[in-house]
Amino acid sequence: MTHDGDQHLVLSLSCPDRPGIVSAVAGLLAEHGGNITESQQFGDPSTGLFFMRVQVQTAAPREELEQVLTELAGRFEMDWQLDVVGRPVRTLVLVSKAGHCLSDLGYRQRNERLPIDVVGVVSNHRDLESMADFYGYDFTHIPVTRETKPQAEARLLELVEQHDVELVVLARYMQVLSDDLCRKLEGRVINIHHSFLPSFKGARPYAQAHQRGVKLIGATAHYVTADLDEGPIIEQDVERVDHSDDEREMVSLGEDVERRVLARAVRWHAEHRVLRDGARTVVFR
């Protein structure tokens, strides 16, 4: 039973797998008046790690729960996070010239309550400035050349710190982030990549796919690491194509699947449904 004064919180955690974790977490929440509304868990036999996501309604102060969870975490060697369900995550979106992903994120934020707060749009071109204005997003133009890349990334980091950014979304941002920047923002950057990695890298991927006569085109959303396009995968999807689809039609279908995949990955990350499992992810949908 819940009351008007209750807060709805989400707890996500990972730790070495051992007996008693679920019981300990559920018992602790019950002791502090918590009513569990959603719970998922997974033990990975290949890594020996245990993952859990719990939504709980409780009248207990959040600080009180954080204190007892800190004590529990010490017992089980837990990495954990406690947040308010549905709190918009402060997000910076990076784009270049293609606007389909930016437009889709803006639409979903407005109309589908995608739990992000877009604090700004950054681009190395000005093509999408009017689109950012349409959605009410602050637009920052940061040109990037080989010579100015260090200064451009320093400015990007300034914006991340200035706006207390929690998530950076590369919404078809056609620049490779430096190893140093990837390390500083690790676990906080999501990229959308055409195709199943690492197929058809470089320019005009759909032209390459068309020339090869592929029957499936797809998209992959993944966390960004120093290894180019090799970060932990969050979501993938495909669209079937055939010999009658020309390059232009394949681009259109590809943009469609990119929108869907990126939106799902961003939503799941913002809802604390994605937990890192080494080079892979556990996604509690």
Secondary structure, DSSP 8 states (H G I E B T S, - for coil): ---TT-EEEEEEEEEE--TTHHHHHHHHHHHTT-EEEEEEEEEETTTTEEEEEEEEEESS-HHHHHHHHHHHHHHHT-EEEEEETT--EEEEEEESS--HHHHHHHHHHHHS--SEEEEEEEESSSTTHHHHHHTT--EEE----TTTHHHHHHHHHHHHHHTT-SEEEESS--S---HHHHHHTTTSEEEEEESSTTSS-SS-HHHHHHHHT-SEEEEEEEE--SSTT-S-EEEEEEEE--TT--HHHHHHHHHHHHHHHHHHHHHHHHTT-EEEETTEEEE--
